[in-house]
Amino acid sequence: MRTINYILLTAIALSFSSCMQQLKEKKEAAGTIPQKAYEYMTTARLTVSESKRLIAKGIAANKDVKDRLENGIVIITLGTTNTYLAEELAGLSAPRGSFVTGRIFPSSKEDFARGMKRQSEIVLMKGKPADISYADALARMNAKDIVFKGANMVNYAKRQAAVCVGAPDGGTVAKLRKYTDEGKGRWIVPVGLEKETTQDLFEIQKITNGDIQRGKGTVRLNVTQGNIYTEIEAMKEFADVDVHVTAKGGVDGAEGGVSLLICGTKAEVEKAENIVKQLQGEPAFIESVSDSKN
């Protein structure tokens, strides 16, 4: 009888432990944030362009990126956020809009970069521009080398990013994944939290990539996970802080922007505040395009 009772109690204990573990995993999957006792906090409100500049500056300060700039290959593909990155890492001075490929703009407007000569991807070998093609650069990468390609959506809680793909061959991202998926180089996704969604991007990918009739301009998606780099990662390059999103959007230039709660010791939070001050007043991307045309 004692043996039976012992077996029953053990089974109940194991079942309870399993349930608690499942509950813990569900909470983690839902993005539960551990509560901490902070000394100080402040809010940084960033416009879209300020966010892009922050991401670019954060990447430029990252130790792995610095190593590749000194010892290896860094590839910067075309994109709006990558324009800022190319300015920081490679001194790009081409007209804004020329270092962009697919563009999302209001249906009521004309393409802002129409007629511009498009730039090629930038390849840096030991920090110097290399006169080789994007395809050749990808083929030369080793496991530590880095290729930057932005995204059109991000699910931060699941660390997912999705790239819109219009080219029949899968475009820029399909070319890089032939290598990075095999560990021959690292794909890092610079992407702003303006593009955040709660959707599971792999589930949306199944819909968009289905073999069904589609209207003009309806793109497919290419989804990745675990390699995103947002304003949150960028802020942590400069200060030992925790960063949380507290608001999205706003008015008077804050449309599409993000409000970040920065928490930590007063000294570390002040470091983050100093970085934010350096970003303030960054002109909107489209204003920069207009300036470059004048």
Backbone as CSV, one residue per row, in Angstrom:
resi,resn,N_x,N_y,N_z,CA_x,CA_y,CA_z,C_x,C_y,C_z
1,MET,0.832,-1.206,0.000,0.000,0.000,0.000,0.871,1.262,0.000
2,ARG,1.923,1.199,0.856,2.829,2.344,0.909,3.498,2.575,-0.450
3,THR,3.832,1.460,-1.105,4.469,1.561,-2.422,3.543,2.236,-3.418
4,ILE,2.267,1.838,-3.384,1.279,2.430,-4.300,1.124,3.925,-4.020
5,ASN,1.020,4.270,-2.727,0.890,5.693,-2.364,2.103,6.490,-2.819
6,TYR,3.281,5.890,-2.658,4.517,6.567,-3.058,4.520,6.818,-4.571
7,ILE,4.089,5.789,-5.315,4.034,5.915,-6.777,3.051,7.008,-7.181
8,LEU,1.871,7.033,-6.516,0.863,8.050,-6.835,1.374,9.453,-6.530
9,LEU,1.996,9.621,-5.363,2.529,10.936,-4.978,3.630,11.386,-5.934
10,THR,4.469,10.443,-6.337,5.536,10.777,-7.285,4.960,11.213,-8.617
11,ALA,3.917,10.490,-9.081,3.275,10.830,-10.356,2.644,12.215,-10.290
12,ILE,1.992,12.521,-9.159,1.364,13.834,-8.986,2.411,14.934,-8.983
13,ALA,3.527,14.677,-8.280,4.606,15.670,-8.203,5.203,15.934,-9.580
14,LEU,5.422,14.871,-10.344,5.981,15.027,-11.681,5.025,15.779,-12.593
15,SER,3.721,15.453,-12.459,2.709,16.123,-13.263,2.645,17.610,-12.935
16,PHE,2.716,17.931,-11.627,2.684,19.325,-11.183,3.906,20.083,-11.704
17,SER,5.075,19.421,-11.610,6.309,20.036,-12.094,6.240,20.317,-13.583
18,SER,5.687,19.359,-14.337,5.539,19.522,-15.779,4.611,20.679,-16.117
19,CYS,3.497,20.784,-15.374,2.540,21.873,-15.609,3.175,23.236,-15.335
20,MET,3.950,23.307,-14.240,4.607,24.565,-13.890,5.628,24.958,-14.944
21,GLN,6.349,23.971,-15.478,7.326,24.246,-16.521,6.639,24.750,-17.784
22,GLN,5.513,24.121,-18.141,4.762,24.561,-19.313,4.238,25.972,-19.128
23,LEU,3.766,26.279,-17.904,3.269,27.615,-17.618,4.385,28.635,-17.748
24,LYS,5.566,28.281,-17.235,6.725,29.170,-17.332,7.079,29.432,-18.796
25,GLU,7.085,28.365,-19.611,7.420,28.510,-21.017,6.393,29.367,-21.745
26,LYS,5.114,29.223,-21.390,4.070,30.035,-22.018,4.244,31.504,-21.671
27,LYS,4.601,31.768,-20.405,4.822,33.157,-19.998,6.001,33.761,-20.741
28,GLU,7.081,32.971,-20.881,8.256,33.460,-21.586,7.925,33.718,-23.049
29,ALA,7.143,32.813,-23.654,6.754,32.985,-25.044,5.881,34.215,-25.224
30,ALA,5.115,34.552,-24.200,4.234,35.708,-24.271,4.979,37.010,-23.996
31,GLY,6.286,36.926,-23.738,7.076,38.123,-23.542,7.029,38.672,-22.129
32,THR,6.837,37.817,-21.149,6.819,38.272,-19.756,8.166,38.899,-19.401
33,ILE,8.116,40.074,-18.779,9.329,40.813,-18.457,9.646,40.656,-16.981
34,PRO,10.847,40.179,-16.629,11.225,40.069,-15.216,11.218,41.445,-14.549
35,GLN,10.694,41.504,-13.332,10.637,42.769,-12.604,11.950,43.007,-11.870
36,LYS,12.486,44.219,-12.004,13.736,44.581,-11.363,13.554,45.873,-10.571
37,ALA,14.422,46.065,-9.604,14.430,47.312,-8.842,15.452,48.245,-9.482
38,TYR,14.973,49.274,-10.172,15.857,50.206,-10.850,16.106,51.444,-9.981
39,GLU,17.267,52.020,-10.168,17.594,53.256,-9.456,16.994,54.477,-10.151
40,TYR,16.933,54.417,-11.505,16.525,55.606,-12.260,15.970,55.172,-13.606
41,MET,15.067,55.979,-14.168,14.555,55.715,-15.507,14.196,57.026,-16.196
42,THR,14.196,56.973,-17.503,13.790,58.128,-18.290,13.188,57.646,-19.597
43,THR,12.562,58.556,-20.343,11.941,58.209,-21.621,12.629,58.941,-22.757
44,ALA,12.953,58.200,-23.804,13.493,58.786,-25.033,12.452,58.632,-26.127
45,ARG,12.067,59.736,-26.737,11.099,59.699,-27.843,11.858,59.946,-29.145
46,LEU,11.882,58.938,-29.989,12.672,58.988,-31.218,11.778,59.034,-32.448
47,THR,12.103,59.910,-33.391,11.457,59.867,-34.692,11.992,58.666,-35.461
48,VAL,11.370,58.366,-36.586,11.827,57.234,-37.392,13.276,57.431,-37.837
49,SER,13.602,58.637,-38.294,14.970,58.884,-38.761,15.960,58.847,-37.608
50,GLU,15.579,59.339,-36.440,16.464,59.256,-35.273,16.707,57.802,-34.881
51,SER,15.672,56.978,-34.984,15.834,55.547,-34.701,16.815,54.901,-35.671
52,LYS,16.680,55.226,-36.947,17.579,54.659,-37.951,19.026,55.072,-37.677
53,ARG,19.211,56.335,-37.295,20.565,56.802,-36.989,21.112,56.099,-35.746
54,LEU,20.257,55.907,-34.729,20.681,55.199,-33.518,21.113,53.779,-33.847
55,ILE,20.326,53.074,-34.646,20.669,51.703,-35.028,22.017,51.675,-35.742
56,ALA,22.222,52.625,-36.654,23.478,52.674,-37.398,24.664,52.954,-36.481
57,LYS,24.503,53.876,-35.551,25.583,54.200,-34.616,25.860,53.024,-33.663
58,GLY,24.798,52.347,-33.261,24.980,51.184,-32.395,25.758,50.086,-33.085
59,ILE,25.408,49.814,-34.338,26.117,48.788,-35.102,27.581,49.173,-35.283
60,ALA,27.841,50.448,-35.545,29.219,50.914,-35.728,30.046,50.744,-34.453
61,ALA,29.361,50.753,-33.291,30.059,50.607,-32.004,30.171,49.161,-31.550
62,ASN,29.502,48.247,-32.249,29.480,46.842,-31.838,30.847,46.184,-32.013
63,LYS,31.279,45.416,-31.023,32.631,44.836,-31.045,32.820,43.826,-32.172
64,ASP,31.785,43.041,-32.483,31.913,42.066,-33.572,32.051,42.761,-34.921
65,VAL,31.302,43.849,-35.091,31.384,44.608,-36.341,32.755,45.266,-36.458
66,LYS,33.243,45.833,-35.365,34.574,46.440,-35.377,35.645,45.418,-35.756
67,ASP,35.500,44.201,-35.235,36.456,43.145,-35.566,36.446,42.839,-37.048
68,ARG,35.267,42.742,-37.641,35.180,42.427,-39.070,35.679,43.591,-39.929
69,LEU,35.501,44.812,-39.444,36.020,45.961,-40.183,37.545,45.956,-40.173
70,GLU,38.123,45.392,-39.142,39.581,45.319,-39.058,40.146,44.081,-39.743
71,ASN,39.393,42.974,-39.678,39.984,41.689,-40.070,39.220,40.894,-41.113
72,GLY,38.067,41.366,-41.547,37.265,40.522,-42.420,36.408,41.286,-43.412
73,ILE,35.228,40.732,-43.667,34.319,41.274,-44.680,33.033,41.770,-44.022
74,VAL,32.606,42.957,-44.419,31.305,43.502,-44.040,30.597,43.915,-45.320
75,ILE,29.377,43.406,-45.501,28.581,43.744,-46.692,27.346,44.517,-46.249
76,ILE,27.109,45.652,-46.901,25.923,46.461,-46.604,25.034,46.457,-47.841
77,THR,23.871,45.825,-47.736,22.940,45.795,-48.859,22.096,47.065,-48.853
78,LEU,21.309,47.238,-49.903,20.540,48.459,-50.061,19.343,48.501,-49.116
79,GLY,18.956,49.708,-48.707,17.796,49.886,-47.845,17.823,51.248,-47.177
80,THR,16.714,51.663,-46.588,16.671,52.972,-45.948,17.482,52.983,-44.650
81,THR,17.248,52.009,-43.775,18.050,51.935,-42.551,19.507,51.679,-42.898
82,ASN,19.750,50.856,-43.906,21.118,50.578,-44.317,21.806,51.788,-44.947
83,THR,21.027,52.751,-45.418,21.622,54.004,-45.895,22.367,54.688,-44.759
84,TYR,21.730,54.750,-43.590,22.363,55.354,-42.416,23.587,54.535,-41.999
85,LEU,23.459,53.222,-42.101,24.566,52.343,-41.748,25.739,52.550,-42.703
86,ALA,25.447,52.695,-43.995,26.502,52.934,-44.989,27.177,54.278,-44.745
87,GLU,26.413,55.254,-44.294,27.004,56.552,-43.958,27.956,56.431,-42.774
88,GLU,27.580,55.627,-41.779,28.400,55.484,-40.574,29.635,54.623,-40.828
89,LEU,29.483,53.533,-41.557,30.579,52.571,-41.722,31.448,52.847,-42.946
90,ALA,30.844,53.407,-43.994,31.575,53.532,-45.256,31.633,54.962,-45.775
91,GLY,31.088,55.908,-45.025,31.127,57.302,-45.459,30.302,57.573,-46.695
92,LEU,29.220,56.813,-46.906,28.371,57.012,-48.083,27.884,58.454,-48.152
93,SER,28.013,59.067,-49.324,27.549,60.447,-49.514,26.666,60.588,-50.749
94,ALA,26.187,59.467,-51.269,25.317,59.487,-52.446,23.963,60.083,-52.090
95,PRO,23.223,60.577,-53.089,21.898,61.141,-52.813,20.995,60.144,-52.102
96,ARG,20.284,60.618,-51.091,19.348,59.751,-50.374,18.302,59.206,-51.340
97,GLY,18.064,57.928,-51.240,17.135,57.260,-52.139,17.840,56.426,-53.177
98,SER,19.127,56.744,-53.449,19.871,55.979,-54.451,20.413,54.672,-53.891
99,PHE,20.509,54.585,-52.541,20.985,53.350,-51.907,19.778,52.570,-51.363
100,VAL,18.746,52.504,-52.178,17.491,51.838,-51.804,17.018,51.049,-53.014
101,THR,16.456,49.873,-52.753,15.902,49.083,-53.854,14.374,49.131,-53.775
102,GLY,13.697,48.115,-53.265,12.248,48.171,-53.139,11.843,49.280,-52.179
103,ARG,10.843,50.072,-52.542,10.415,51.200,-51.719,8.920,51.108,-51.446
104,ILE,8.538,51.369,-50.210,7.124,51.401,-49.842,6.751,52.860,-49.605
105,PHE,5.860,53.378,-50.429,5.420,54.768,-50.308,3.924,54.829,-50.615
106,PRO,3.234,55.910,-50.234,1.781,55.966,-50.429,1.378,55.760,-51.883
107,SER,0.290,55.040,-52.081,-0.191,54.771,-53.441,-0.563,56.055,-54.176
108,SER,-0.843,57.104,-53.412,-1.251,58.379,-54.009,-0.058,59.207,-54.477
109,LYS,1.157,58.758,-54.195,2.339,59.536,-54.545,3.206,58.810,-55.568
110,GLU,4.077,59.601,-56.235,5.044,59.015,-57.149,6.264,58.550,-56.369
111,ASP,7.007,57.637,-56.948,8.217,57.119,-56.334,9.207,58.265,-56.116
112,PHE,9.580,58.514,-54.876,10.463,59.630,-54.551,11.857,59.477,-55.159
113,ALA,12.269,58.245,-55.447,13.609,58.002,-55.989,13.582,57.711,-57.487
114,ARG,12.468,58.007,-58.119,12.346,57.737,-59.550,13.388,58.550,-60.325
115,GLY,14.082,57.886,-61.226,15.075,58.570,-62.039,16.461,58.617,-61.432
116,MET,16.583,58.249,-60.158,17.897,58.232,-59.524,18.707,57.035,-60.002
117,LYS,20.010,57.231,-60.133,20.890,56.119,-60.438,21.096,55.310,-59.168
118,ARG,20.780,54.031,-59.220,20.865,53.202,-58.022,22.298,52.786,-57.746
119,GLN,22.669,52.876,-56.472,23.992,52.455,-56.027,24.035,50.931,-55.900
120,SER,25.233,50.395,-55.862,25.413,48.959,-55.643,25.640,48.683,-54.164
121,GLU,25.504,47.416,-53.771,25.836,47.026,-52.403,27.281,47.417,-52.100
122,ILE,27.521,47.745,-50.838,28.871,48.140,-50.422,29.567,46.942,-49.793
123,VAL,30.760,46.656,-50.264,31.578,45.582,-49.704,32.818,46.205,-49.081
124,LEU,32.997,45.958,-47.788,34.177,46.432,-47.083,35.043,45.235,-46.713
125,MET,36.298,45.279,-47.137,37.250,44.228,-46.779,38.353,44.880,-45.957
126,LYS,38.418,44.449,-44.687,39.308,45.088,-43.703,39.069,46.597,-43.668
127,GLY,37.791,46.953,-43.730,37.396,48.349,-43.582,37.485,49.196,-44.823
128,LYS,38.017,48.648,-45.923,38.198,49.406,-47.155,37.203,48.946,-48.217
129,PRO,36.639,49.893,-48.996,35.736,49.492,-50.076,36.439,48.585,-51.068
130,ALA,35.794,47.488,-51.409,36.371,46.516,-52.339,35.584,46.529,-53.643
131,ASP,36.290,46.523,-54.751,35.653,46.570,-56.062,35.334,45.159,-56.539
132,ILE,34.456,44.492,-55.785,33.986,43.168,-56.188,32.471,43.139,-56.089
133,SER,31.867,42.212,-56.773,30.409,42.146,-56.805,29.846,41.604,-55.491
134,TYR,28.571,41.852,-55.296,27.856,41.336,-54.124,27.955,39.818,-54.062
135,ALA,27.754,39.157,-55.199,27.806,37.685,-55.243,29.193,37.169,-54.888
136,ASP,30.234,37.820,-55.409,31.604,37.385,-55.108,31.933,37.594,-53.633
137,ALA,31.458,38.714,-53.075,31.714,38.997,-51.663,31.062,37.955,-50.772
138,LEU,29.823,37.573,-51.095,29.135,36.548,-50.318,29.919,35.235,-50.349
139,ALA,30.434,34.883,-51.519,31.154,33.622,-51.680,32.464,33.600,-50.889
140,ARG,33.002,34.775,-50.587,34.278,34.855,-49.866,34.105,34.892,-48.346
141,MET,32.900,35.027,-47.864,32.690,35.173,-46.424,33.077,33.921,-45.654
142,ASN,33.598,34.150,-44.437,33.764,33.040,-43.505,32.731,33.174,-42.391
143,ALA,32.796,32.316,-41.408,31.743,32.247,-40.387,31.570,33.543,-39.599
144,LYS,32.637,34.333,-39.459,32.563,35.551,-38.654,32.144,36.780,-39.452
145,ASP,32.250,36.720,-40.773,31.933,37.872,-41.600,30.447,38.210,-41.540
146,ILE,30.113,39.455,-41.872,28.759,39.961,-41.633,28.167,40.575,-42.891
147,VAL,26.904,40.273,-43.131,26.147,40.940,-44.184,24.912,41.565,-43.540
148,PHE,24.675,42.844,-43.835,23.538,43.563,-43.297,22.439,43.668,-44.346
149,LYS,21.264,43.218,-43.978,20.089,43.325,-44.842,18.896,43.645,-43.951
150,GLY,18.211,44.747,-44.204,17.094,45.177,-43.370,15.834,44.364,-43.604
151,ALA,14.744,44.785,-42.955,13.484,44.034,-43.023,12.301,44.988,-43.063
152,ASN,11.138,44.422,-43.362,9.908,45.207,-43.455,8.963,44.984,-42.291
153,MET,9.180,43.923,-41.518,8.406,43.654,-40.309,9.310,43.010,-39.278
154,VAL,8.957,43.225,-37.991,9.699,42.584,-36.913,8.736,42.204,-35.792
155,ASN,8.862,40.983,-35.305,8.170,40.547,-34.095,9.249,40.450,-33.032
156,TYR,9.344,41.494,-32.190,10.478,41.564,-31.270,10.429,40.450,-30.227
157,ALA,9.243,40.138,-29.724,9.121,39.114,-28.685,9.636,37.762,-29.168
158,LYS,9.410,37.463,-30.447,9.854,36.184,-31.012,11.163,36.313,-31.786
159,ARG,11.730,37.527,-31.809,13.003,37.781,-32.491,12.920,37.428,-33.973
160,GLN,11.759,37.664,-34.576,11.557,37.351,-35.986,11.612,38.631,-36.829
161,ALA,12.051,38.488,-38.071,12.017,39.593,-39.027,11.588,39.045,-40.383
162,ALA,10.872,39.869,-41.144,10.397,39.456,-42.458,10.797,40.495,-43.502
163,VAL,11.304,40.000,-44.620,11.688,40.843,-45.746,10.683,40.645,-46.866
164,CYS,10.171,41.739,-47.422,9.298,41.650,-48.586,10.139,41.316,-49.818
165,VAL,9.682,40.361,-50.595,10.442,39.902,-51.764,9.563,40.023,-53.006
166,GLY,10.041,40.798,-53.966,9.308,40.953,-55.221,9.965,40.234,-56.382
167,ALA,11.292,40.070,-56.305,12.034,39.445,-57.408,11.711,37.956,-57.515
168,PRO,11.507,37.461,-58.719,11.184,36.035,-58.902,12.245,35.089,-58.338
169,ASP,13.524,35.531,-58.341,14.598,34.669,-57.849,14.836,34.817,-56.346
170,GLY,13.994,35.584,-55.670,14.150,35.769,-54.229,14.975,36.971,-53.841
171,GLY,15.604,37.628,-54.841,16.299,38.878,-54.603,17.528,38.777,-53.718
172,THR,17.861,39.921,-53.106,19.071,40.063,-52.298,19.128,39.060,-51.162
173,VAL,18.003,38.870,-50.476,18.001,38.029,-49.287,18.175,36.549,-49.636
174,ALA,17.610,36.122,-50.742,17.786,34.721,-51.155,19.244,34.431,-51.468
175,LYS,19.922,35.390,-52.063,21.337,35.208,-52.402,22.186,35.060,-51.141
176,LEU,21.925,35.894,-50.139,22.761,35.830,-48.928,22.472,34.579,-48.102
177,ARG,21.208,34.128,-48.110,20.859,32.975,-47.276,21.492,31.675,-47.773
178,LYS,21.872,31.629,-49.040,22.573,30.438,-49.528,23.864,30.215,-48.738
179,TYR,24.398,31.291,-48.198,25.650,31.217,-47.442,25.408,31.264,-45.933
180,THR,24.648,32.248,-45.479,24.478,32.424,-44.031,23.723,31.263,-43.393
181,ASP,22.794,30.654,-44.119,22.077,29.493,-43.564,23.005,28.294,-43.374
182,GLU,24.146,28.310,-44.056,25.142,27.243,-43.930,26.274,27.643,-42.991
183,GLY,26.124,28.789,-42.317,27.153,29.239,-41.391,28.328,29.932,-42.054
184,LYS,28.183,30.271,-43.333,29.251,30.974,-44.059,28.933,32.464,-44.067
185,GLY,29.177,33.099,-42.916,28.819,34.499,-42.751,27.595,34.633,-41.862
186,ARG,27.418,35.827,-41.324,26.288,36.119,-40.429,25.397,37.184,-41.062
187,TRP,24.097,36.914,-41.081,23.127,37.914,-41.527,22.600,38.648,-40.299
188,ILE,22.831,39.959,-40.246,22.280,40.795,-39.186,21.221,41.702,-39.802
189,VAL,20.076,41.832,-39.130,18.933,42.582,-39.652,18.761,43.889,-38.881
190,PRO,19.243,45.011,-39.417,18.957,46.298,-38.787,17.512,46.689,-39.098
191,VAL,16.676,46.820,-38.074,15.256,47.091,-38.312,14.679,47.898,-37.159
192,GLY,13.929,48.947,-37.504,13.345,49.817,-36.496,12.064,49.252,-35.907
193,LEU,11.800,49.611,-34.665,10.597,49.139,-33.973,9.313,49.760,-34.524
194,GLU,9.416,50.722,-35.409,8.249,51.225,-36.134,7.566,50.086,-36.899
195,LYS,8.336,49.046,-37.235,7.842,47.939,-38.058,7.396,46.747,-37.219
196,GLU,7.216,46.961,-35.922,6.891,45.853,-35.028,5.457,45.373,-35.215
197,THR,5.271,44.062,-35.111,3.970,43.415,-35.195,3.920,42.276,-34.189
198,THR,2.710,41.872,-33.810,2.564,40.721,-32.905,2.320,39.431,-33.687
199,GLN,2.196,39.527,-35.006,1.956,38.336,-35.812,3.158,37.391,-35.776
200,ASP,2.883,36.102,-35.823,3.948,35.140,-36.027,4.309,35.207,-37.508
201,LEU,5.517,35.655,-37.800,5.868,35.946,-39.186,6.030,34.684,-40.028
202,PHE,6.358,33.568,-39.395,6.428,32.323,-40.159,5.038,31.889,-40.631
203,GLU,4.013,32.189,-39.824,2.644,31.863,-40.231,2.188,32.764,-41.378
204,ILE,2.556,34.057,-41.320,2.207,34.976,-42.405,2.960,34.586,-43.680
205,GLN,4.195,34.125,-43.516,4.986,33.691,-44.669,4.283,32.554,-45.412
206,LYS,3.660,31.637,-44.665,2.951,30.522,-45.308,1.832,31.035,-46.204
207,ILE,1.165,32.106,-45.775,0.068,32.667,-46.572,0.605,33.382,-47.799
208,THR,1.571,34.299,-47.573,2.065,35.118,-48.682,2.794,34.301,-49.737
209,ASN,3.409,33.192,-49.335,4.208,32.406,-50.270,3.441,31.242,-50.875
210,GLY,2.136,31.201,-50.604,1.326,30.129,-51.156,1.195,30.231,-52.665
211,ASP,0.983,29.106,-53.300,0.887,29.042,-54.760,-0.542,29.382,-55.190
212,ILE,-0.877,30.671,-55.054,-2.219,31.129,-55.431,-2.094,32.375,-56.307
213,GLN,-3.179,32.707,-56.987,-3.176,33.892,-57.845,-3.012,35.142,-56.990
214,ARG,-2.198,36.088,-57.448,-1.940,37.288,-56.663,-2.004,38.528,-57.533
215,GLY,-2.444,39.625,-56.925,-2.535,40.897,-57.623,-1.180,41.538,-57.808
216,LYS,-1.116,42.532,-58.674,0.121,43.247,-58.958,0.668,43.889,-57.681
217,GLY,1.970,43.715,-57.450,2.609,44.329,-56.291,2.471,43.537,-55.010
218,THR,1.824,42.372,-55.057,1.675,41.532,-53.870,2.934,40.693,-53.708
219,VAL,3.672,40.985,-52.651,4.989,40.367,-52.478,4.920,39.079,-51.672
220,ARG,5.996,38.331,-51.722,6.210,37.199,-50.833,7.054,37.671,-49.654
221,LEU,7.198,36.818,-48.658,8.013,37.148,-47.495,9.132,36.137,-47.321
222,ASN,10.243,36.616,-46.808,11.363,35.758,-46.418,11.629,36.053,-44.950
223,VAL,11.408,35.067,-44.097,11.427,35.277,-42.643,12.675,34.659,-42.031
224,THR,13.254,35.363,-41.067,14.406,34.877,-40.316,14.135,35.062,-38.830
225,GLN,14.977,34.483,-37.983,14.753,34.553,-36.539,16.087,34.588,-35.794
226,GLY,16.128,35.441,-34.767,17.265,35.451,-33.865,18.379,36.407,-34.221
227,ASN,18.274,37.131,-35.341,19.388,37.973,-35.788,18.992,39.439,-35.984
228,ILE,17.946,39.896,-35.261,17.492,41.273,-35.415,18.343,42.228,-34.583
229,TYR,18.394,43.474,-35.052,19.136,44.530,-34.341,18.295,45.796,-34.419
230,THR,17.704,46.174,-33.288,16.796,47.314,-33.218,17.389,48.433,-32.366
231,GLU,16.559,49.442,-32.101,16.958,50.529,-31.213,17.344,50.005,-29.829
232,ILE,16.713,48.934,-29.400,16.989,48.381,-28.066,18.423,47.866,-27.994
233,GLU,18.829,47.080,-28.989,20.203,46.576,-29.006,21.199,47.725,-29.156
234,ALA,20.834,48.699,-29.972,21.728,49.837,-30.199,21.962,50.626,-28.918
235,MET,20.895,50.888,-28.163,21.038,51.659,-26.926,21.959,50.942,-25.946
236,LYS,21.893,49.617,-25.938,22.713,48.845,-25.005,24.188,48.813,-25.384
237,GLU,24.522,49.242,-26.597,25.930,49.351,-26.972,26.619,50.475,-26.188
238,PHE,25.828,51.470,-25.772,26.390,52.673,-25.168,26.199,52.760,-23.656
239,ALA,25.300,51.943,-23.114,25.028,52.012,-21.679,24.496,50.678,-21.176
240,ASP,24.801,50.363,-19.913,24.317,49.131,-19.279,22.918,49.401,-18.728
241,VAL,21.934,49.329,-19.616,20.553,49.676,-19.272,19.600,48.621,-19.808
242,ASP,18.394,48.608,-19.257,17.288,47.853,-19.833,16.422,48.839,-20.602
243,VAL,15.882,48.394,-21.720,15.101,49.282,-22.586,13.769,48.620,-22.913
244,HIS,12.683,49.365,-22.713,11.343,48.856,-22.981,10.566,49.862,-23.826
245,VAL,9.709,49.361,-24.698,8.847,50.231,-25.508,7.629,50.621,-24.684
246,THR,7.323,51.927,-24.622,6.155,52.392,-23.867,5.109,53.083,-24.734
247,ALA,5.468,53.434,-25.964,4.486,54.063,-26.861,4.996,53.979,-28.285
248,LYS,4.059,54.026,-29.217,4.379,54.064,-30.640,3.636,55.227,-31.274
249,GLY,4.283,55.869,-32.227,3.623,56.933,-32.970,3.512,58.233,-32.193
250,GLY,2.766,59.173,-32.771,2.592,60.486,-32.174,2.238,61.492,-33.254
251,VAL,2.523,62.765,-33.002,2.214,63.832,-33.945,3.422,64.752,-34.078
252,ASP,3.321,65.709,-34.998,4.353,66.731,-35.175,5.727,66.128,-35.439
253,GLY,5.747,65.083,-36.282,7.004,64.428,-36.628,7.233,63.114,-35.909
254,ALA,6.419,62.830,-34.880,6.582,61.566,-34.139,5.797,60.420,-34.764
255,GLU,5.082,60.698,-35.879,4.349,59.628,-36.542,5.309,58.503,-36.925
256,GLY,4.969,57.284,-36.511,5.835,56.144,-36.795,6.983,55.979,-35.823
257,GLY,7.155,56.941,-34.923,8.261,56.896,-33.987,8.012,55.977,-32.811
258,VAL,8.976,55.918,-31.909,8.897,55.009,-30.772,9.346,55.731,-29.510
259,SER,8.652,55.447,-28.401,9.059,55.958,-27.092,9.684,54.804,-26.311
260,LEU,10.900,55.030,-25.827,11.644,53.989,-25.129,11.838,54.363,-23.672
261,LEU,11.507,53.437,-22.773,11.780,53.602,-21.354,13.156,53.017,-21.077
262,ILE,14.063,53.844,-20.577,15.440,53.431,-20.329,15.652,53.355,-18.824
263,CYS,16.042,52.172,-18.329,16.114,51.918,-16.892,17.493,51.402,-16.493
264,GLY,17.933,51.807,-15.288,19.203,51.324,-14.763,19.698,52.225,-13.658
265,THR,21.001,52.255,-13.447,21.555,53.219,-12.506,21.504,54.596,-13.155
266,LYS,21.526,55.631,-12.337,21.447,56.988,-12.875,22.607,57.268,-13.819
267,ALA,23.795,56.798,-13.460,24.980,57.050,-14.287,24.841,56.403,-15.665
268,GLU,24.341,55.158,-15.708,24.202,54.457,-16.989,23.080,55.053,-17.831
269,VAL,21.970,55.406,-17.190,20.864,56.030,-17.922,21.311,57.358,-18.521
270,GLU,22.134,58.099,-17.806,22.637,59.377,-18.321,23.521,59.169,-19.551
271,LYS,24.250,58.044,-19.594,25.028,57.719,-20.796,24.089,57.564,-22.001
272,ALA,22.978,56.866,-21.783,22.003,56.674,-22.855,21.386,58.008,-23.269
273,GLU,21.104,58.861,-22.294,20.545,60.182,-22.593,21.494,60.998,-23.466
274,ASN,22.773,60.880,-23.218,23.759,61.620,-24.012,23.750,61.174,-25.469
275,ILE,23.552,59.867,-25.693,23.457,59.366,-27.068,22.212,59.919,-27.743
276,VAL,21.102,59.936,-27.021,19.846,60.446,-27.586,20.003,61.906,-28.000
277,LYS,20.697,62.687,-27.199,20.910,64.106,-27.523,21.659,64.262,-28.848
278,GLN,22.568,63.334,-29.121,23.324,63.398,-30.372,22.447,63.126,-31.598
279,LEU,21.332,62.416,-31.383,20.460,62.035,-32.494,19.399,63.077,-32.795
280,GLN,19.104,63.918,-31.830,17.976,64.833,-31.938,18.136,65.782,-33.129
281,GLY,17.052,65.904,-33.883,17.060,66.789,-35.042,17.476,66.116,-36.334
282,GLU,17.703,64.803,-36.300,18.022,64.069,-37.538,16.892,64.292,-38.542
283,PRO,17.187,64.845,-39.724,16.117,65.115,-40.680,15.448,63.843,-41.179
284,ALA,14.178,63.958,-41.519,13.455,62.813,-42.067,14.108,62.374,-43.371
285,PHE,14.034,61.092,-43.662,14.674,60.534,-44.853,14.211,61.258,-46.107
286,ILE,12.928,61.498,-46.232,12.387,62.110,-47.443,12.814,63.566,-47.564
287,GLU,13.014,64.260,-46.422,13.536,65.621,-46.454,14.956,65.615,-46.998
288,SER,15.730,64.598,-46.591,17.091,64.468,-47.078,17.113,64.206,-48.574
289,VAL,16.135,63.437,-49.065,16.027,63.193,-50.514,15.783,64.502,-51.242
290,SER,14.866,65.320,-50.702,14.541,66.601,-51.325,15.747,67.517,-51.323
291,ASP,16.486,67.517,-50.217,17.691,68.356,-50.135,18.729,67.939,-51.161
292,SER,18.865,66.614,-51.355,19.891,66.116,-52.266,19.537,66.403,-53.727
293,LYS,18.241,66.618,-53.995,17.816,66.915,-55.376,17.987,68.383,-55.712
294,ASN,18.039,69.227,-54.658,18.125,70.682,-54.861,19.565,71.128,-55.147
